[in-house]
Amino acid sequence: YMIYLGYTKYGDIKLGKKYEKPEFSDLTWFSMLFACGVGIGLYFFGVSEPMYYYRSPSWIGPLGLVKPGYQNDDQLAQQGMFVTFYHWGLHAWIVYVIVAVLLGVVCFRWDMPLTLRAAFFPLVGDVIYGPLGDVIDALSMAATTFGVCTSLGLGVKSINTGMAHMDSSIKYTGSEGEDWQVGIIWVITSIATLSVCTGLKAGLKILSQVTFALGCIFMVCLLYMDNTFYLLNLFVQSTGHYFQWLIQVGFETDAFQQLNYEFTKSNNLLADSGNHRLWTQLTETLGKTEIADPVEFYESSNKAFLDWWTIFYWGWWIAWAPFVGMFMARISRGRTIRQVLLGAMAAPMFYGFFFLSVLGGLGIKMQRAVELALEVPPLPGGHPNCTGLGYGADLEPFTPEAKALEAIGYRALACRGFDNPIFDVVEPYGERMGEFLKVLILAGLVLYFITSSDSGSYVDDTLSAGGMLHPPIIQRIYWAVTEGACACALLVGGKDQALRGLRAVSICSGFPYTIMICFMCTALWRAVKWDCMEDAIHRMTRFNTGLFDWTEGFMPRCGGPPAGERATSLAISFFMPYVTMHEVNMKLFGSFGYFHTVGLASFFLCWIGLLIGELGTQYASYVGWTFFTIFCAWMAAIRIKARGAWDIYGWALEDFFACYVMWPFAASQMQLHCRHNPECVNDPLAEPDDRFLDYPMAGSDVKTREVPMMMEVPQYVQQVPMQPEPSIPQFTFVQQPAMTPYVDQSMQGQPAYMDPSMQGQPVMMPAQPQYGSYPIAAPGYGNMWAAQA
């Protein structure tokens, strides 16, 4: 979707005014978004993650993470690199880009405040200024705070481990290690607080450049000091492997592995709501206490890995989406969508791949060196034989051979946990050079820690200040300290399970945005079509009520039917939607409308009855939900017909989603529109127009029809004749105080708006009201932000 957007005409849309130039140079911009978007994670996971997949722990299962096609250890190593790339590739960066581009278009082109609620303006209009917008911004602040805390928690453990590697008196485990980690968090939080107080162009800009430079120096040193040919080959090979399997693995859901939940006594929600019904039936029927373990019986890969680790990754990235996306939009002002797509997704992705190839490749090389020297092969499934390699539960070698290899800098990284490998991998280069590289690692971790906290505080400041680009200093200090305190609380409260707690927080805070980003895609599509002045969206009308008007007490800024009428219609729709739909059916289908009303009533009542019937008949409720789905699909078909009759912009999938999730609101919306707009724009009994079933694609031959010049409509939805578009060199966005009303007699007294700098040329608004709360030339709909376009 984003690639299509970037390489069509929409890619030329600038995140800002036409005359604006980028605020930061390309290199500074890239270093800032990379420091904000990845940071600590590459150091923490750079060696450990490929090693985890290559030599997976025994609890993963008899075959580890092996997928079909595995034949030898080389392919297992390549699979380890691929899964790492998969977690750090397109699927990760794209969530940032969607948020950044949408905010850039809406906030910088349409002059709206830089808040996350503004991203939903193209979809729900002025409702974002009510409680719904408050909830969106509150969720965004929570996701930002906990997402940053996850990275800070991971980073401080790596910093503590690195300090212990350089000074044996420093502990990184137990209560002493916890004290060190808390102290590190507060020291670095103090530095981050000073940085965030200096502003974006001073503190964060300089820190990002220094941090990025240190990372490049570290990576190039390793590239030259080790087997350069091997590392470059690994990067090229792994990148090709990634793109070869990207599509297939992108749709991988571990369907058969997840099926194993039904064959075990599990409380996982994927297994029929956690009641292990099938396992109970099988064991009780045969009089057994257990059945065969499906993982061992079928040599299946681990069923928990997808939700335990991959979902954590997506939750972690998505939890960062409001934070990084908003920050990325802020520093990308003046760039086009195509430039953001290339510079904020493709470039950091390939840079990250190279970073991971160097660190991951050296980790795999060291593991193989130790196994070959000690002649201890891995266990079946690629599991490390730590006992055979001479490593104990304390992650340290205990045999003379293993200690001898340790003396020259080689350790079995698969037996060293997650925190040690990044520091172990630089020890073969000698004591002095190893110390130098460890200093680079520590400096990179500390600076990435600071930039992450700094940028996170900036975003929280901006959101809590309602979109102010320069929030008060005291507020910046508050958010920087809050993030440090939150990270400390999670580490101290979690004890040995701190990582698990951090992971859970990321998933929980990212879950709401998993759904919201899907809506953002639709909002972005509408925003770019509106910005390109496409007829498909500009000439159509809208429903006279919104699905979310209830969040403002049925009194939104855009006006509409009285609140009492809305509340009554919604109450009836909750319990008898077929009653409210009957008015619509009769308007759209004539006498045949009775058939649709009876059909809707039959399926709705059957749904209610079968839900109750579950008390006496097993599975009856599932049949009821089937009837409910048919009811919603039928209602969606009527909604599509209604949009065609009143020339309302939309999409068939949106109609079904609205009816399935918000059927009372959708039914009430259609009834009120039918009641207050008795005259249809198009003949509802004519053949349906295909353009109401899907979005017209760019450049497609969209059919158009003449709209009646004068229609009898309610006073709060006054429609006016279509007017020719004026010839204006460019649209200028200005703040409300700078606008002066200009009365154009050809618009029947409707006020247009004029930018004083345009020497008297009026900026005309489209003549027909729009879907949602887009700019319209009709009184009572408000929406001054977009009307100033």
C-alpha positions in Angstrom: 0.0 0.0 0.0 2.7 2.5 1.0 4.9 1.5 -2.0 2.0 2.2 -4.3 1.3 5.5 -2.6 5.0 6.5 -2.9 5.4 5.7 -6.6 2.2 7.2 -8.0 1.3 10.8 -8.2 0.6 10.8 -4.5 4.3 10.4 -3.9 4.9 14.0 -4.9 2.7 15.4 -2.1 4.9 17.3 0.3 4.6 17.1 4.1 4.2 20.8 4.3 3.5 23.7 2.1 4.6 23.8 -1.5 7.3 26.3 -0.8 8.7 24.6 2.3 12.2 23.1 2.3 13.4 20.3 4.6 14.4 21.6 8.0 17.4 19.2 8.3 20.0 17.9 5.9 19.7 14.3 4.6 22.4 12.9 6.9 21.1 14.7 10.0 17.6 13.7 9.2 18.6 10.0 8.8 20.7 10.0 11.9 17.8 11.5 14.0 15.1 9.1 12.7 17.5 6.1 13.1 18.4 7.1 16.7 14.7 7.6 17.5 13.4 4.5 15.6 15.9 1.8 16.5 18.6 2.8 18.9 19.4 0.4 21.7 17.7 -2.6 20.1 20.4 -3.2 17.4 23.1 -3.4 20.1 21.0 -5.6 22.5 19.7 -8.0 19.8 22.5 -7.7 17.1 24.4 -10.8 18.2 21.9 -12.5 20.6 18.9 -12.7 18.2 20.5 -14.5 15.3 22.2 -16.8 17.8 18.9 -17.5 19.5 17.4 -18.7 16.3 20.5 -20.5 15.2 21.1 -22.4 18.5 17.7 -22.2 20.1 17.1 -23.3 23.7 15.9 -26.8 24.3 12.5 -25.6 25.6 11.6 -24.4 22.1 10.9 -28.0 21.1 12.7 -31.0 19.4 13.2 -29.1 16.2 13.8 -25.7 17.6 12.7 -23.0 15.2 13.3 -25.1 12.1 10.9 -24.8 9.2 10.5 -27.0 6.2 13.5 -27.0 3.9 16.1 -27.3 6.7 18.7 -29.8 5.6 22.0 -28.8 7.3 23.6 -26.4 9.7 24.3 -23.8 7.0 20.7 -23.5 6.2 19.9 -23.3 9.9 22.3 -20.4 10.3 20.8 -18.7 7.3 17.3 -19.2 8.8 18.6 -17.5 12.0 19.7 -14.5 9.9 16.4 -14.4 8.0 14.2 -14.4 11.0 16.2 -11.6 12.5 15.8 -9.6 9.3 12.1 -10.4 9.2 11.7 -8.8 12.7 13.7 -5.7 11.7 12.6 -5.2 8.1 9.7 -3.9 6.2 7.0 -5.0 8.6 8.7 -3.1 11.4 9.5 0.2 9.7 6.2 0.6 7.8 4.2 1.3 10.9 6.3 4.3 11.5 6.0 5.6 8.0 2.2 5.3 7.9 1.9 7.4 11.0 4.5 9.9 9.9 3.1 10.5 6.4 -0.5 10.8 7.6 0.5 13.3 10.3 2.7 15.2 7.9 -0.1 15.6 5.3 -2.9 16.5 7.8 -0.9 18.7 10.2 1.6 20.4 8.0 -0.5 20.8 4.8 -3.8 21.5 6.5 -2.4 23.4 9.5 -3.8 21.2 12.2 -2.1 20.7 15.6 0.6 18.0 15.7 -1.3 15.4 17.7 -2.2 11.8 17.0 -6.0 12.7 17.1 -5.4 14.8 13.9 -4.5 11.6 12.0 -8.1 10.5 12.2 -9.5 13.8 10.9 -9.9 12.6 7.3 -11.9 9.6 8.6 -14.2 11.0 11.4 -13.9 14.8 11.0 -14.5 17.2 13.8 -15.3 14.4 16.3 -11.5 14.3 17.0 -12.0 17.5 19.0 -14.2 15.7 21.5 -13.7 12.8 24.0 -12.7 10.4 21.1 -9.7 12.5 20.3 -8.8 12.7 24.0 -8.8 8.9 24.2 -6.6 8.7 21.1 -4.0 11.1 22.5 -4.1 9.4 26.0 -3.5 6.0 24.4 -0.7 7.5 22.3 1.0 8.9 25.4 0.7 5.5 27.2 2.1 3.7 24.2 5.0 6.1 23.9 5.9 6.0 27.6 5.7 2.2 27.9 7.4 1.6 24.5 10.3 3.8 25.5 10.5 2.1 28.9 10.9 -1.3 27.2 13.9 -0.1 25.2 15.3 1.6 28.3 14.9 -1.5 30.3 16.7 -3.6 27.7 19.4 -1.0 27.2 20.3 -0.6 30.8 20.8 -4.3 31.2 23.3 -4.2 28.3 25.1 -1.2 29.7 25.4 -2.8 33.1 26.7 -6.0 31.5 29.3 -4.0 29.5 30.5 -2.2 32.6 30.9 -5.6 34.3 33.0 -6.8 31.3 35.3 -3.9 31.8 35.4 -3.9 35.6 34.9 -7.3 37.3 33.9 -5.6 40.6 30.7 -4.3 39.0 27.9 -6.8 39.2 25.1 -7.2 36.6 23.0 -9.9 38.3 21.2 -10.2 41.6 20.4 -7.3 43.9 23.7 -5.6 43.3 23.1 -5.6 39.6 19.6 -4.2 40.1 21.1 -1.3 42.1 23.5 -0.6 39.4 20.8 -0.6 36.8 18.6 1.7 38.7 21.5 4.1 39.2 22.3 4.0 35.5 18.7 4.8 34.6 18.7 7.9 36.7 22.1 9.1 35.6 21.1 8.8 32.0 17.6 10.2 32.6 19.3 13.3 34.1 21.4 13.7 30.9 18.3 13.1 28.7 16.4 15.8 30.7 19.1 18.3 30.0 19.0 17.4 26.4 15.3 17.7 26.0 15.3 21.1 27.7 17.8 22.4 25.1 15.4 21.7 22.2 15.2 19.7 19.1 17.8 21.6 17.0 20.4 21.7 19.6 20.5 18.7 22.0 18.8 15.9 20.1 20.2 16.9 16.7 23.8 16.8 18.0 23.4 13.7 20.1 21.8 11.8 17.1 24.7 12.7 14.8 27.3 11.7 17.4 25.5 8.4 18.2 25.1 7.5 14.5 28.7 8.3 13.8 29.9 6.0 16.7 27.7 3.2 15.5 29.2 3.5 12.0 32.8 3.5 13.4 32.1 0.4 15.4 30.6 -1.4 12.5 33.3 -0.5 10.0 36.0 -1.5 12.5 34.5 -5.0 12.8 34.1 -5.2 9.1 37.8 -4.5 8.5 39.2 -6.3 11.5 37.5 -9.7 10.8 36.8 -11.7 7.6 35.5 -8.9 5.4 34.7 -11.1 2.5 32.6 -13.4 4.7 30.6 -10.5 6.2 29.9 -8.8 2.9 28.8 -12.2 1.4 26.5 -12.8 4.4 24.9 -9.4 4.0 24.2 -9.9 0.3 23.0 -13.5 0.7 20.8 -12.7 3.7 19.2 -9.7 2.0 18.4 -11.9 -1.0 17.0 -14.6 1.2 14.9 -12.1 3.0 13.2 -10.8 -0.2 12.8 -14.3 -1.5 10.8 -15.5 1.5 9.3 -12.1 2.6 5.8 -12.7 1.1 5.4 -16.3 2.4 6.7 -15.7 5.9 4.7 -12.4 6.0 1.6 -14.6 5.8 2.9 -17.2 8.1 0.6 -17.8 11.1 1.9 -21.1 12.4 -1.6 -22.6 11.8 -0.7 -26.2 12.5 1.6 -25.3 15.3 -1.2 -23.2 16.9 -3.6 -26.2 16.4 -1.5 -28.1 18.9 -3.1 -26.0 21.7 -6.3 -28.0 21.2 -4.4 -31.3 21.7 -2.9 -30.2 25.0 -4.3 -29.1 28.4 -3.7 -25.4 27.7 -5.4 -22.2 28.8 -4.3 -20.3 25.7 -7.1 -18.2 24.2 -6.4 -19.6 20.8 -7.6 -23.0 21.9 -11.4 -22.5 21.9 -11.4 -19.7 24.4 -9.0 -21.6 26.7 -11.3 -24.4 27.8 -9.2 -27.2 26.2 -12.5 -28.8 25.1 -11.0 -31.2 22.5 -8.3 -32.5 24.9 -11.0 -33.1 27.6 -13.2 -35.0 25.1 -10.4 -37.2 23.9 -9.0 -38.1 27.4 -12.4 -38.7 29.0 -13.6 -40.9 26.0 -10.6 -43.1 26.3 -10.2 -43.0 30.0 -6.7 -41.5 29.8 -5.1 -38.7 31.7 -2.9 -37.6 28.8 -2.6 -38.0 25.0 0.5 -37.9 22.9 2.4 -34.6 22.8 1.8 -33.3 19.3 5.1 -31.4 19.2 7.1 -34.6 19.7 4.7 -36.9 17.9 4.7 -34.8 14.7 8.1 -33.2 15.1 6.4 -29.8 15.0 8.1 -26.5 15.8 7.2 -24.7 19.0 3.6 -23.5 19.1 4.2 -20.7 21.5 7.0 -18.9 19.6 4.8 -16.8 17.3 2.8 -15.2 20.1 5.6 -15.3 22.7 8.3 -13.6 20.6 7.1 -12.4 17.1 4.0 -10.8 18.5 6.1 -9.1 21.1 8.2 -7.7 18.3 5.2 -6.3 16.5 3.7 -5.1 19.7 7.0 -3.4 20.5 7.3 -1.7 17.1 3.6 -0.7 17.1 3.8 0.7 20.6 6.6 2.9 19.3 4.5 3.9 16.2 2.8 7.0 17.7 6.1 8.1 19.2 8.4 7.5 16.3 5.8 8.3 13.7 5.0 11.6 15.2 8.7 12.5 15.7 9.5 11.3 12.2 6.7 13.6 10.8 8.1 16.5 12.8 11.7 16.2 11.4 10.4 15.3 7.9 8.5 18.5 7.3 9.3 19.8 3.8 9.9 16.4 2.3 7.7 14.5 -0.1 5.9 11.2 0.6 8.3 9.5 -1.8 11.4 10.9 0.0 10.0 9.8 3.4 9.3 6.3 2.0 12.9 6.0 0.8 14.7 7.7 3.6 12.6 6.6 6.5 11.9 3.0 5.5 14.2 1.7 2.8 17.4 3.3 4.0 17.2 2.5 7.7 16.1 -1.0 6.8 19.2 -1.8 4.7 21.4 0.0 7.2 20.0 -2.2 9.9 20.4 -5.3 7.8 24.1 -4.5 7.4 24.5 -3.9 11.1 22.8 -7.2 11.9 24.8 -9.1 9.3 28.1 -7.9 10.8 27.2 -8.7 14.4 25.1 -11.8 13.7 27.7 -13.2 11.3 30.5 -12.8 13.8 28.4 -14.4 16.5 27.6 -17.4 14.4 31.3 -17.6 13.4 32.4 -17.6 17.1 29.9 -20.3 18.0 31.0 -22.6 15.3 34.7 -22.0 16.2 34.1 -23.2 19.7 32.0 -26.2 18.6 34.6 -27.3 16.1 37.5 -26.8 18.5 35.9 -28.8 21.2 34.3 -31.3 18.7 30.9 -30.9 20.3 28.2 -30.8 17.7 24.8 -29.2 18.4 21.9 -31.4 19.6 19.1 -32.4 17.1 17.1 -29.4 16.1 20.1 -27.1 16.5 20.0 -26.9 20.3 23.3 -26.0 21.9 25.0 -28.7 23.9 26.2 -26.3 26.7 27.2 -29.1 29.1 29.3 -30.7 26.4 30.9 -27.3 25.6 31.8 -26.9 29.2 29.3 -24.2 30.3 27.2 -24.2 33.4 24.0 -22.5 34.6 26.1 -19.4 35.6 26.9 -18.9 31.9 30.6 -19.3 32.6 33.0 -22.0 31.3 34.0 -24.7 33.8 36.2 -27.1 31.8 39.9 -26.5 31.1 39.3 -26.6 27.3 36.5 -24.0 27.5 38.5 -21.8 29.8 41.5 -22.0 27.4 39.3 -20.8 24.5 37.9 -18.1 26.7 41.5 -16.8 27.3 41.9 -16.1 23.6 38.5 -14.5 23.3 36.3 -17.3 22.1 33.1 -18.3 24.0 30.1 -20.4 23.2 27.7 -17.5 22.7 24.6 -19.7 22.7 25.4 -20.5 26.3 26.0 -17.0 27.4 22.5 -15.5 27.6 21.2 -12.4 25.9 23.3 -9.6 27.5 26.9 -11.0 27.1 27.3 -11.8 23.4 27.6 -8.2 22.1 30.7 -7.8 24.4 32.0 -11.3 23.9 32.1 -11.0 20.1 34.8 -8.3 20.2 37.2 -10.1 22.5 39.2 -12.1 19.8 40.8 -8.9 18.6 43.2 -8.6 21.6 42.9 -7.0 25.0 43.5 -3.4 24.0 41.4 -3.4 20.9 38.7 -5.3 22.7 38.6 -2.6 25.4 38.4 0.1 22.7 35.5 -1.7 21.0 33.7 -2.2 24.3 34.0 1.5 25.0 32.4 2.2 21.6 29.5 -0.2 22.4 28.9 1.4 25.8 29.0 4.9 24.3 26.6 3.9 21.6 24.2 2.3 24.2 24.3 5.3 26.5 23.8 7.8 23.7 21.0 5.8 22.1 19.5 5.5 25.6 19.6 9.3 25.9 18.2 10.0 22.4 15.3 7.5 22.9 14.3 9.1 26.2 14.8 12.6 24.7 12.6 12.0 21.7 10.0 10.1 23.7 9.8 13.0 26.1 9.4 15.4 23.2 6.5 13.5 21.8 4.8 13.2 25.2 5.3 16.9 25.7 3.8 17.8 22.4 0.8 15.5 22.9 0.0 16.7 26.4 0.4 20.3 25.2 -2.2 19.9 22.5 0.2 20.0 19.6 2.5 22.8 20.7 5.9 22.4 18.9 7.7 24.1 21.8 6.1 22.9 25.1 6.9 24.4 28.5 10.3 23.4 30.0 8.7 22.1 33.2 6.5 19.8 31.2 9.6 18.4 29.3 11.3 17.7 32.6 8.1 16.0 33.9 7.9 13.5 31.0 11.7 12.7 31.0 11.6 11.9 34.7 8.3 9.9 34.4 9.8 7.6 31.7 12.9 7.0 33.9 10.7 6.2 36.9 8.5 3.9 34.9 11.6 1.9 33.6 12.9 1.7 37.2 9.6 0.4 38.5 9.3 -2.3 35.8 12.9 -3.5 36.4 12.6 -3.5 40.2 9.1 -4.9 40.3 9.9 -7.6 37.7 13.1 -8.9 39.4 14.3 -11.9 37.4 11.2 -11.6 35.2 11.9 -8.0 34.3 12.3 -8.7 30.5 9.0 -10.6 30.5 7.3 -7.7 32.3 8.7 -5.2 29.8 7.6 -7.4 26.9 4.1 -7.7 28.3 3.8 -3.9 28.7 4.9 -3.4 25.1 2.3 -5.8 23.8 -0.5 -4.3 25.9 0.3 -0.7 25.0 0.7 -1.6 21.3 -2.6 -3.5 21.0 -4.9 -0.5 20.5 -2.7 0.9 17.9 -2.7 -2.4 16.0 -6.3 -1.6 15.2 -5.9 2.1 14.9 -3.1 1.8 12.2 -5.5 0.0 10.0 -7.9 2.9 10.2 -4.9 5.2 9.6 -4.4 3.6 6.2 -7.9 4.5 5.2 -7.5 8.0 6.6 -4.3 8.5 4.6 -5.9 7.3 1.4 -8.7 9.8 1.8 -6.3 12.6 2.7 -4.1 12.2 -0.4 -7.2 11.9 -2.7 -8.6 15.0 -1.1 -5.3 16.8 -1.4 -5.0 15.9 -5.1 -8.5 17.4 -5.7 -9.8 14.2 -7.1 -13.4 14.3 -8.3 -14.2 10.9 -6.8 -14.1 12.4 -3.3 -14.7 16.1 -3.8 -18.0 16.0 -5.6 -19.8 13.4 -3.4 -21.9 14.1 -0.3 -21.8 12.6 3.2 -24.2 11.2 5.7 -25.8 13.9 7.8 -24.7 12.2 11.0 -21.5 10.4 12.0 -20.9 7.0 13.6 -19.0 8.7 16.5 -21.3 11.6 17.1 -22.4 10.0 20.4 -18.9 10.8 21.8 -20.0 14.4 21.8 -23.4 13.9 23.2 -25.1 13.9 19.8 -24.2 17.5 19.4 -21.1 17.6 17.1 -19.7 20.8 15.6 -21.0 19.8 12.2 -24.6 20.1 13.3 -27.3 17.7 12.1 -30.6 16.3 13.5 -31.5 17.2 17.1 -29.8 15.3 19.9 -33.1 13.9 21.2 -34.0 12.4 17.8 -30.6 10.9 17.5 -30.7 9.3 20.9 -34.2 7.9 20.3 -33.1 6.4 16.9 -30.0 4.9 18.4 -31.9 3.3 21.3 -34.3 1.7 18.9 -31.5 0.5 16.7 -29.8 -1.2 19.6 -32.8 -3.5 20.3 -34.7 -3.4 17.0 -32.5 -2.3 14.1 -34.9 -3.7 11.6 -37.4 -1.0 12.7 -35.1 1.9 12.0 -33.9 0.2 8.8 -37.5 -0.2 7.5 -37.7 3.5 6.7 -34.6 3.2 4.6 -35.8 0.0 2.9 -39.0 1.6 1.8 -37.2 4.6 0.4 -34.6 2.5 -1.5 -36.7 -0.5 -2.6 -40.2 0.7 -2.7 -42.8 -2.0 -1.8 -40.0 -4.6 -2.0 -38.6 -2.9 1.1 -40.9 -5.1 3.3 -38.9 -8.2 2.2 -35.6 -6.6 3.4 -37.2 -5.6 6.7 -38.5 -9.0 7.3 -35.2 -10.6 6.4 -33.2 -8.4 8.7 -35.7 -9.0 11.5 -35.5 -12.8 11.0 -31.8 -13.0 11.2 -31.4 -10.6 14.1 -34.0 -12.3 16.2 -32.6 -15.7 15.4 -29.2 -14.5 16.6 -30.6 -13.4 20.0 -32.6 -16.6 20.3 -29.7 -18.9 19.6 -27.4 -17.0 22.0 -29.9 -17.9 24.7 -30.2 -21.4 23.3 -26.6 -22.0 24.2 -27.7 -22.6 27.7 -29.4 -25.9 26.6 -27.7 -26.8 23.3 -24.0 -26.8 22.8 -22.7 -24.8 19.9 -26.1 -23.1 19.4 -24.5 -19.7 20.0 -22.1 -20.3 17.1 -25.0 -20.8 14.7 -26.4 -17.6 16.1 -23.2 -15.7 15.3 -23.5 -17.0 11.8 -27.0 -15.5 11.5 -25.6 -12.2 13.0 -22.9 -12.2 10.3 -25.6 -12.6 7.6 -27.6 -9.9 9.2 -24.6 -7.5 9.1 -23.8 -8.4 5.5 -27.4 -7.8 4.4 -27.4 -4.4 6.3 -24.0 -3.5 4.6 -25.5 -4.2 1.2 -28.4 -1.8 2.0 -25.8 0.8 3.1 -24.0 0.4 -0.2 -27.3 1.0 -2.0 -28.0 4.0 0.2 -24.6 5.5 -0.6 -25.4 5.1 -4.3 -28.8 6.8 -3.9 -27.4 9.8 -2.1 -24.0 9.9 -3.9 -22.1 9.4 -0.6 -18.4 8.6 -0.7 -17.2 5.3 0.9 -16.1 1.8 0.4 -17.9 -1.6 0.6 -15.5 -3.0 3.1 -16.0 0.0 5.3 -19.8 -0.5 5.1 -19.5 -4.1 6.3 -17.1 -3.2 9.1 -19.4 -0.4 10.3 -22.4 -2.7 10.2 -20.6 -5.6 11.9 -19.0 -3.6 14.7 -21.4 -0.7 15.1 -24.6 -1.9 13.7 -26.9 0.2 15.9 -25.0 3.4 14.9 -25.0 2.4 11.3 -28.7 1.7 11.3 -29.5 5.0 13.0 -27.2 6.9 10.7 -29.1 5.6 7.6 -32.5 6.2 9.1 -31.7 9.8 10.0 -30.2 10.6 6.6 -33.2 9.1 4.8 -35.6 11.0 7.0 -33.9 14.4 6.6 -32.9 14.0 3.0 -36.0 12.7 1.2 -34.8 13.5 -2.3 -32.2 11.1 -3.6 -29.4 12.3 -5.8 -29.7 9.2 -7.9 -32.6 6.9 -8.7 -32.3 4.1 -6.0 -34.2 1.7 -8.3 -31.7 2.0 -11.1 -28.9 -0.4 -11.7 -26.1 0.0 -9.1 -23.0 2.0 -10.0 -19.8 0.1 -9.5 -18.0 3.1 -8.1 -19.9 2.7 -4.8 -18.4 -0.8 -4.3 -14.8 0.2 -4.2 -12.4 3.2 -4.2 -11.7 4.5 -7.7 -8.0 4.0 -8.5 -5.8 6.9 -9.5 -6.1 7.5 -13.2 -9.2 5.4 -13.6 -12.1 6.4 -15.8 -14.6 7.5 -13.2 -18.1 7.9 -14.3 -19.8 11.1 -13.3 -23.3 12.4 -13.4 -24.9 15.8 -13.2 -26.2 16.7 -9.8 -29.5 18.5 -9.7 -29.0 22.2 -9.5 -31.5 22.8 -6.8 -32.8 20.3 -4.2 -35.2 20.6 -1.4 -33.1 19.8 1.7 -33.2 20.6 5.4 -32.0 24.1 6.4 -28.9 22.7 8.2 -27.7 21.0 5.0 -28.1 23.7 2.4 -26.7 22.6 -0.9 -25.6 25.0 -3.6 -25.0 24.7 -7.3 -21.8 23.4 -8.7 -19.4 26.2 -9.6 -16.4 26.2 -11.9 -13.1 26.0 -10.0 -11.2 29.3 -10.0 -7.8 29.6 -11.6 -5.5 30.0 -8.6 -1.7 29.4 -8.8 -1.7 27.5 -5.5 -3.7 27.0 -2.3 -2.4 28.8 0.7 -3.0 27.6 4.2 -3.3 30.4 6.9 -4.4 30.5 10.4 -8.0 31.6 11.2 -7.2 35.2 12.3 -5.6 35.8 9.0 -8.7 34.9 7.0 -11.3 37.5 6.0 -14.7 36.7 4.8 -15.4 37.3 1.1 -19.0 37.2 -0.2 -19.3 35.9 -3.7 -22.7 36.5 -5.2 -22.4 33.6 -7.5 -22.2 31.4 -4.4 -25.6 32.7 -3.2 -24.1 34.5 -0.3 -22.0 31.7 0.9 -18.7 33.0 2.5 -15.6 31.9 0.7 -12.2 32.7 2.3 -9.5 34.9 1.0 -5.8 35.0 1.9 -4.8 38.7 2.0 -1.5 37.8 0.4 -3.3 36.6 -2.8 -4.2 40.1 -3.9 -7.9 39.7 -3.8 -8.3 36.3 -5.5 -10.9 34.3 -3.6 -10.1 30.7 -2.5 -13.2 28.8 -3.5 -14.4 25.8 -1.6 -16.1 22.8 -3.4 -19.8 23.4 -3.8 -21.1 20.0 -2.6 -21.0 18.8 1.0 -18.6 15.9 1.6 -18.4 12.6 3.3 -17.2 13.0 6.9 -16.3 16.5 7.9 -14.3 17.6 4.9 -14.4 21.2 3.6 -17.8 22.1 2.3 -19.7 25.2 1.2 -22.7 24.7 3.5 -23.4 26.5 6.8 -23.5 24.5 10.0 -20.8 22.0 9.3 -17.9 24.0 10.8 -14.5 22.5 10.1 -12.5 25.6 9.7 -9.2 23.8 9.6 -9.9 22.2 6.3 -12.1 25.0 5.0 -9.0 27.2 4.9 -7.5 25.0 2.2 
